[in-house]
Amino acid sequence: MSEVRMVGVGFEPLSRRIGVEVKELNPGAPITEENAAILRQLLDEYGLLLFRDVHVDADAHVALMSNFGPVCSEFAD
């Protein structure tokens, strides 16, 4: 496991093999490019990001997911 540091955000591995809980990050707020890069690294390393007890609307969810690549709409033609 590599050492990952996030600015103003904590994280805790859920197990040795998969999953990391991201703490103190409001996924409904804009994310800095530095933290977006770290989230991508955590996803690559752990395969699963868990944001516990957060509620975001659809637009905020799409904005968060767009940090990982293009987002397809289920309603797109």
TIGU-414986 format. One record per residue: residue in three letters; residue number from 1; x, y, z of N, C-alpha, C in turn. Coordinates in pm, whole numbers, plus 50000, padded with zeros to 5 digits. Each point is the difference from the previous one (the first is absolute). Layout:
BEGIN
@residuo = ALA num = NUM n.u = X n.v = Y n.w = Z ca.u = X ca.v = Y ca.w = Z c.u = X c.v = Y c.w = Z .
...
This chain:
BEGIN
@residuo = MET num = 1 n.u = 50083 n.v = 49883 n.w = 50000 ca.u = 49917 ca.v = 50117 ca.w = 50000 c.u = 50088 c.v = 50124 c.w = 50000 .
@residuo = SER num = 2 n.u = 49969 n.v = 50094 n.w = 49913 ca.u = 50077 ca.v = 50124 ca.w = 49997 c.u = 49944 c.v = 50099 c.w = 50101 .
@residuo = GLU num = 3 n.u = 50081 n.v = 50098 n.w = 50034 ca.u = 49953 ca.v = 50102 ca.w = 50093 c.u = 49925 c.v = 50106 c.w = 49921 .
@residuo = VAL num = 4 n.u = 49878 n.v = 50029 n.w = 50041 ca.u = 49917 ca.v = 50098 ca.w = 49934 c.u = 49967 c.v = 50108 c.w = 50102 .
@residuo = ARG num = 5 n.u = 50013 n.v = 50126 n.w = 49961 ca.u = 49964 ca.v = 50111 ca.w = 50088 c.u = 49897 c.v = 50086 c.w = 49931 .
@residuo = MET num = 6 n.u = 49895 n.v = 50031 n.w = 50074 ca.u = 49897 ca.v = 50089 ca.w = 49947 c.u = 50003 c.v = 50130 c.w = 50078 .
@residuo = VAL num = 7 n.u = 49973 n.v = 50107 n.w = 49932 ca.u = 49996 ca.v = 50132 ca.w = 50062 c.u = 49864 c.v = 50018 c.w = 50067 .
@residuo = GLY num = 8 n.u = 49997 n.v = 50006 n.w = 50132 ca.u = 49877 ca.v = 50024 ca.w = 50074 c.u = 49900 c.v = 49886 c.w = 49999 .
@residuo = VAL num = 9 n.u = 50043 n.v = 49881 n.w = 49961 ca.u = 49910 ca.v = 49885 ca.w = 49992 c.u = 50071 c.v = 49879 c.w = 50058 .
@residuo = GLY num = 10 n.u = 49925 n.v = 49922 n.w = 50077 ca.u = 50058 ca.v = 49878 ca.w = 50055 c.u = 49943 c.v = 49878 c.w = 49929 .
@residuo = PHE num = 11 n.u = 50067 n.v = 49889 n.w = 50016 ca.u = 49949 ca.v = 49875 ca.w = 49945 c.u = 50050 c.v = 49885 c.w = 50086 .
@residuo = GLU num = 12 n.u = 49926 n.v = 49890 n.w = 49995 ca.u = 50035 ca.v = 49883 ca.w = 50079 c.u = 49969 c.v = 49875 c.w = 49919 .
@residuo = PRO num = 13 n.u = 50099 n.v = 49915 n.w = 49978 ca.u = 49974 ca.v = 49875 ca.w = 49928 c.u = 49895 c.v = 49917 c.w = 50073 .
@residuo = LEU num = 14 n.u = 49911 n.v = 49938 n.w = 49923 ca.u = 49897 ca.v = 49915 ca.w = 50058 c.u = 50052 c.v = 49859 c.w = 50025 .
@residuo = SER num = 15 n.u = 50094 n.v = 49956 n.w = 49917 ca.u = 50064 ca.v = 49871 ca.w = 50018 c.u = 50136 c.v = 50007 c.w = 49931 .
@residuo = ARG num = 16 n.u = 50075 n.v = 49894 n.w = 50010 ca.u = 50132 ca.v = 49997 ca.w = 49934 c.u = 49988 c.v = 49984 c.w = 49850 .
@residuo = ARG num = 17 n.u = 49885 n.v = 49952 n.w = 49952 ca.u = 49987 ca.v = 49968 ca.w = 49859 c.u = 49914 c.v = 50095 c.w = 49918 .
@residuo = ILE num = 18 n.u = 49893 n.v = 50051 n.w = 50059 ca.u = 49910 ca.v = 50083 ca.w = 49921 c.u = 49931 c.v = 50103 c.w = 50088 .
@residuo = GLY num = 19 n.u = 49981 n.v = 50117 n.w = 49944 ca.u = 49918 ca.v = 50102 ca.w = 50060 c.u = 50073 c.v = 50096 c.w = 50091 .
@residuo = VAL num = 20 n.u = 49961 n.v = 50128 n.w = 49987 ca.u = 50052 ca.v = 50105 ca.w = 50087 c.u = 49885 c.v = 50095 c.w = 50029 .
@residuo = GLU num = 21 n.u = 49988 n.v = 50037 n.w = 50127 ca.u = 49898 ca.v = 50098 ca.w = 50039 c.u = 50061 c.v = 50139 c.w = 49992 .
@residuo = VAL num = 22 n.u = 49936 n.v = 50087 n.w = 49924 ca.u = 50045 ca.v = 50138 ca.w = 49988 c.u = 49925 c.v = 50082 c.w = 50105 .
@residuo = LYS num = 23 n.u = 50074 n.v = 50072 n.w = 50081 ca.u = 49942 ca.v = 50076 ca.w = 50111 c.u = 50022 c.v = 50149 c.w = 49981 .
@residuo = GLU num = 24 n.u = 49911 n.v = 50077 n.w = 50060 ca.u = 50013 ca.v = 50145 ca.w = 50003 c.u = 50003 c.v = 50064 c.w = 49863 .
@residuo = LEU num = 25 n.u = 49937 n.v = 49937 n.w = 49902 ca.u = 49990 ca.v = 50056 ca.w = 49867 c.u = 49853 c.v = 50017 c.w = 49968 .
@residuo = ASN num = 26 n.u = 49961 n.v = 50119 n.w = 49963 ca.u = 49862 ca.v = 50023 ca.w = 49959 c.u = 49992 c.v = 49973 c.w = 49850 .
@residuo = PRO num = 27 n.u = 49947 n.v = 49885 n.w = 49960 ca.u = 49996 ca.v = 49967 ca.w = 49858 c.u = 49906 c.v = 50090 c.w = 49921 .
@residuo = GLY num = 28 n.u = 49918 n.v = 50079 n.w = 50069 ca.u = 49912 ca.v = 50093 ca.w = 49932 c.u = 50065 c.v = 50133 c.w = 49968 .
@residuo = ALA num = 29 n.u = 50121 n.v = 50021 n.w = 50052 ca.u = 50073 ca.v = 50125 ca.w = 49976 c.u = 50106 c.v = 49976 c.w = 49893 .
@residuo = PRO num = 30 n.u = 50043 n.v = 50108 n.w = 49934 ca.u = 50108 ca.v = 49984 ca.w = 49901 c.u = 50125 c.v = 49940 c.w = 50064 .
@residuo = ILE num = 31 n.u = 50069 n.v = 49916 n.w = 49925 ca.u = 50120 ca.v = 49931 ca.w = 50048 c.u = 50120 c.v = 50056 c.w = 49925 .
@residuo = THR num = 32 n.u = 50105 n.v = 50031 n.w = 50073 ca.u = 50120 ca.v = 50052 ca.w = 49934 c.u = 50059 c.v = 49892 c.w = 49909 .
@residuo = GLU num = 33 n.u = 50075 n.v = 50044 n.w = 49900 ca.u = 50063 ca.v = 49905 ca.w = 49908 c.u = 50097 c.v = 49910 c.w = 50075 .
@residuo = GLU num = 34 n.u = 50068 n.v = 50055 n.w = 50101 ca.u = 50093 ca.v = 49920 ca.w = 50079 c.u = 49926 c.v = 49887 c.w = 50073 .
@residuo = ASN num = 35 n.u = 49888 n.v = 50032 n.w = 50064 ca.u = 49923 ca.v = 49896 ca.w = 50069 c.u = 49934 c.v = 49905 c.w = 49902 .
@residuo = ALA num = 36 n.u = 49958 n.v = 50049 n.w = 49883 ca.u = 49943 ca.v = 49911 ca.w = 49898 c.u = 50104 c.v = 49898 c.w = 49955 .
@residuo = ALA num = 37 n.u = 50124 n.v = 50044 n.w = 49983 ca.u = 50107 ca.v = 49908 ca.w = 49961 c.u = 50024 c.v = 49895 c.w = 50109 .
@residuo = ILE num = 38 n.u = 49990 n.v = 50043 n.w = 50125 ca.u = 50020 ca.v = 49906 ca.w = 50110 c.u = 49884 c.v = 49902 c.w = 50008 .
@residuo = LEU num = 39 n.u = 49877 n.v = 50047 n.w = 49978 ca.u = 49885 ca.v = 49908 ca.w = 49997 c.u = 50018 c.v = 49896 c.w = 49889 .
@residuo = ARG num = 40 n.u = 50049 n.v = 50044 n.w = 49884 ca.u = 50025 ca.v = 49903 ca.w = 49891 c.u = 50106 c.v = 49899 c.w = 50040 .
@residuo = GLN num = 41 n.u = 50104 n.v = 50044 n.w = 50070 ca.u = 50105 ca.v = 49910 ca.w = 50046 c.u = 49944 c.v = 49901 c.w = 50103 .
@residuo = LEU num = 42 n.u = 49917 n.v = 50050 n.w = 50093 ca.u = 49940 ca.v = 49911 ca.w = 50100 c.u = 49909 c.v = 49897 c.w = 49933 .
@residuo = LEU num = 43 n.u = 49922 n.v = 50044 n.w = 49902 ca.u = 49911 ca.v = 49907 ca.w = 49928 c.u = 50083 c.v = 49894 c.w = 49927 .
@residuo = ASP num = 44 n.u = 50108 n.v = 50043 n.w = 49937 ca.u = 50086 ca.v = 49905 ca.w = 49930 c.u = 50063 c.v = 49901 c.w = 50097 .
@residuo = GLU num = 45 n.u = 50041 n.v = 50048 n.w = 50116 ca.u = 50068 ca.v = 49914 ca.w = 50097 c.u = 49905 c.v = 49908 c.w = 50076 .
@residuo = TYR num = 46 n.u = 49882 n.v = 50053 n.w = 50038 ca.u = 49909 ca.v = 49924 ca.w = 50087 c.u = 49877 c.v = 49944 c.w = 49928 .
@residuo = GLY num = 47 n.u = 49969 n.v = 50052 n.w = 49881 ca.u = 49889 ca.v = 49947 ca.w = 49922 c.u = 49862 c.v = 50044 c.w = 50043 .
@residuo = LEU num = 48 n.u = 49989 n.v = 50070 n.w = 50113 ca.u = 49870 ca.v = 50042 ca.w = 50052 c.u = 50019 c.v = 50121 c.w = 50091 .
@residuo = LEU num = 49 n.u = 49923 n.v = 50106 n.w = 49975 ca.u = 49999 ca.v = 50116 ca.w = 50088 c.u = 49866 c.v = 50002 c.w = 50072 .
@residuo = LEU num = 50 n.u = 50004 n.v = 50013 n.w = 50132 ca.u = 49878 ca.v = 50006 ca.w = 50081 c.u = 49990 c.v = 50138 c.w = 50061 .
@residuo = PHE num = 51 n.u = 49887 n.v = 50067 n.w = 49973 ca.u = 49968 ca.v = 50128 ca.w = 50063 c.u = 49882 c.v = 49970 c.w = 50092 .
@residuo = ARG num = 52 n.u = 50025 n.v = 49993 n.w = 50129 ca.u = 49898 ca.v = 49959 ca.w = 50096 c.u = 49913 c.v = 50118 c.w = 50043 .
@residuo = ASP num = 53 n.u = 49868 n.v = 49975 n.w = 50008 ca.u = 49904 ca.v = 50097 ca.w = 50053 c.u = 50003 c.v = 50135 c.w = 49929 .
@residuo = VAL num = 54 n.u = 50010 n.v = 49998 n.w = 49869 ca.u = 49991 ca.v = 50124 ca.w = 49922 c.u = 49883 c.v = 49988 c.w = 49903 .
@residuo = HIS num = 55 n.u = 49939 n.v = 50113 n.w = 49974 ca.u = 49888 ca.v = 50004 ca.w = 49907 c.u = 50031 c.v = 50109 c.w = 49898 .
@residuo = VAL num = 56 n.u = 50001 n.v = 49962 n.w = 49873 ca.u = 50025 ca.v = 50096 ca.w = 49894 c.u = 49888 c.v = 49988 c.w = 49897 .
@residuo = ASP num = 57 n.u = 49969 n.v = 50112 n.w = 49935 ca.u = 49899 ca.v = 49995 ca.w = 49896 c.u = 50065 c.v = 49946 c.w = 49871 .
@residuo = ALA num = 58 n.u = 49920 n.v = 49980 n.w = 49900 ca.u = 50048 ca.v = 49939 ca.w = 49875 c.u = 50110 c.v = 50083 c.w = 49935 .
@residuo = ASP num = 59 n.u = 49984 n.v = 50132 n.w = 49998 ca.u = 50102 ca.v = 50085 ca.w = 49938 c.u = 50134 c.v = 49992 c.w = 50073 .
@residuo = ALA num = 60 n.u = 49996 n.v = 49999 n.w = 50132 ca.u = 50123 ca.v = 49989 ca.w = 50078 c.u = 50065 c.v = 49863 c.w = 49980 .
@residuo = HIS num = 61 n.u = 49918 n.v = 49897 n.w = 49986 ca.u = 50053 ca.v = 49865 ca.w = 49976 c.u = 50071 c.v = 49994 c.w = 49865 .
@residuo = VAL num = 62 n.u = 49938 n.v = 50057 n.w = 49899 ca.u = 50063 ca.v = 50004 ca.w = 49867 c.u = 50129 c.v = 50080 c.w = 50006 .
@residuo = ALA num = 63 n.u = 50001 n.v = 50112 n.w = 50071 ca.u = 50122 ca.v = 50081 ca.w = 50012 c.u = 50111 c.v = 49921 c.w = 50069 .
@residuo = LEU num = 64 n.u = 49966 n.v = 49927 n.w = 50105 ca.u = 50099 ca.v = 49918 ca.w = 50069 c.u = 50055 c.v = 49892 c.w = 49908 .
@residuo = MET num = 65 n.u = 49911 n.v = 49929 n.w = 49933 ca.u = 50042 ca.v = 49890 ca.w = 49913 c.u = 50079 c.v = 50048 c.w = 49879 .
@residuo = SER num = 66 n.u = 49977 n.v = 50124 n.w = 49957 ca.u = 50073 ca.v = 50052 ca.w = 49884 c.u = 50149 c.v = 50015 c.w = 50030 .
@residuo = ASN num = 67 n.u = 50038 n.v = 49994 n.w = 50127 ca.u = 50142 ca.v = 50001 ca.w = 50036 c.u = 50070 c.v = 49870 c.w = 49959 .
@residuo = PHE num = 68 n.u = 49922 n.v = 49897 n.w = 49967 ca.u = 50055 ca.v = 49870 ca.w = 49965 c.u = 49991 c.v = 49970 c.w = 49851 .
@residuo = GLY num = 69 n.u = 49933 n.v = 50087 n.w = 49925 ca.u = 49987 ca.v = 49980 ca.w = 49856 c.u = 49863 c.v = 50046 c.w = 49953 .
@residuo = PRO num = 70 n.u = 49973 n.v = 49980 n.w = 49872 ca.u = 49871 ca.v = 50044 ca.w = 49944 c.u = 49884 c.v = 49927 c.w = 50068 .
@residuo = VAL num = 71 n.u = 49892 n.v = 50074 n.w = 50022 ca.u = 49881 ca.v = 49944 ca.w = 50063 c.u = 49890 c.v = 49991 c.w = 49895 .
@residuo = CYS num = 72 n.u = 49941 n.v = 49883 n.w = 49987 ca.u = 49891 ca.v = 49979 ca.w = 49904 c.u = 49867 c.v = 50015 c.w = 50071 .
@residuo = SER num = 73 n.u = 49909 n.v = 50070 n.w = 49938 ca.u = 49866 ca.v = 50016 ca.w = 50056 c.u = 49914 c.v = 49884 c.w = 49958 .
@residuo = GLU num = 74 n.u = 49920 n.v = 49951 n.w = 50093 ca.u = 49908 ca.v = 49892 ca.w = 49964 c.u = 49889 c.v = 50050 c.w = 49908 .
@residuo = PHE num = 75 n.u = 49986 n.v = 50132 n.w = 49990 ca.u = 49896 ca.v = 50059 ca.w = 49917 c.u = 50055 c.v = 50054 c.w = 49868 .
@residuo = ALA num = 76 n.u = 50130 n.v = 49983 n.w = 49976 ca.u = 50060 ca.v = 50052 ca.w = 49878 c.u = 49949 c.v = 49924 c.w = 49878 .
@residuo = ASP num = 77 n.u = 49994 n.v = 50069 n.w = 49888 ca.u = 49957 ca.v = 49936 ca.w = 49875 c.u = 50114 c.v = 49927 c.w = 49934 .
